[in-house]
Amino acid sequence: MVRDSNLLENPVSHGLDSGPIYLDYNGPTPVDPRVTEAALPFLTTHFGNPASSHWYADEPLRALAQARTQLAQLIGADASEIVFTSGGSEADALAIHGVALARHPADAHVITQVTEHPAVLECCRALQRRYGTEVSFLPVDREGRVDPRDLADAITTRTALVSIMTANNETGVLQPVSELARIAHDHGALFHTDAAQAVGKIPVSVNDVDLLSIAGHKLYAPKGIGALYVRPDVPLEPIVPGGGQERGLRAGTENVALTVALGTAAELARIDLAGSQRRLSRLRDLLYDNLEARLPERLHLNGHPDHRLPNTLNIGIKGLQGQDLLTMIPEIAAATGSACHSGAPEPSPVLSAMGQPADRALSALRLSLGRWTTRDDVTEASNLIAEAAKRLLSKTIETR
């Protein structure tokens, strides 16, 4: 169990030692060195199968139980309600396909919304293709939020599941999960939320939901580990059947090292959640203020000004394409949120669904901060972005 409650004294990830300023924490987070330290013995000394009945199983079995408890404490769940998976995508698939298959997918109705992560959208489309499941895709407003009235209009007595994310991975926009879950429950439907981008960044509770997905690599744990919270008595058909592990909901010998990593990461996040939230929101706002001061009347915010993650800033700079700008700044590692096929950038589907025209969507930059982002990082990054933007804008004017 983690003993050190002071995250300000935590060791810096070695992956950040010599690289550019990392502003892509909504992608993979660097693995916290304390997470690596906790997991390493289970790749070497404690190699046993936790399901075995001999001495080599004892420590893996204890560690598996502790990791389950650590993760449950972060989200206000009971340890028995945590199912470990290979990541957030599998957790989403187990929730969505598991409910539909338990209900009989040809008779089920599933509701989601247009700016969900592809892990949810493609699960829903797969149900449509394979079984003829009826799926409704709710719109979002210009700030990226679902209107609860749209859910109330779409839901029917056949609706088996409503799946709405907690926080958007591109814009950081927070959905009104409690209100949406109440509508689902009032109509007898289950409610699932993909909380991969929210867990560890803001307080997240399972009180209002039936199913909740978590991804380790958004939480300073390695890739390849995640979890699904499953409320007791939720009917769920496993999509990986087999030996009966994880309450019979996800077969396969548990990856003890990665579950220990996820449990340790969850405890570290829980210990300093409030402090981290305050620190990151201040740095996020400083980054925006610096850019706005250097690029007056050029900057626009994508998403909701208040209902968003504390670490996420999605902006556009008028007259520029985000990818062109990032190409000029190798000193910064960030994202645009746009897809690129055969060298041709395409507008982000998330921003397009929010009603943004193509030129504004293509101007987007997603700047996401994290555990090791400093005030100096933010100051330097804002200077680099502003200077590169001014050079690009000058070139644009010269070529007209």
Salt bridges, closest charged atoms under 4 A:
ASP17 OD2 - HIS14 ND1 3.57
ASP24 OD1 - ARG366 NH2 2.68
ASP32 OD2 - ARG34 NH2 2.88
ASP32 OD2 - ARG371 NH1 2.81
GLU59 OE2 - ARG62 NH2 2.51
GLU90 OE2 - ARG250 NE 2.68
ASP92 OD1 - HIS192 NE2 3.43
ASP107 OD2 - HIS104 ND1 3.90
GLU122 OE2 - ARG125 NH1 2.69
GLU134 OE2 - HIS109 NE2 3.91
GLU134 OE1 - ARG158 NH1 2.54
GLU143 OE1 - HIS304 NE2 3.42
ASP147 OD2 - ARG149 NH2 2.77
ASP186 OD2 - ARG182 NH1 3.22
ASP210 OD2 - HIS185 NE2 2.69
ASP210 OD1 - ARG231 NE 2.60
GLU246 OE1 - ARG68 NH1 2.75
GLU267 OE2 - ARG270 NH2 3.77
ASP285 OD1 - ARG284 NE 3.02
GLU346 OE1 - HIS341 NE2 3.97
GLU387 OE2 - ARG294 NH2 2.16
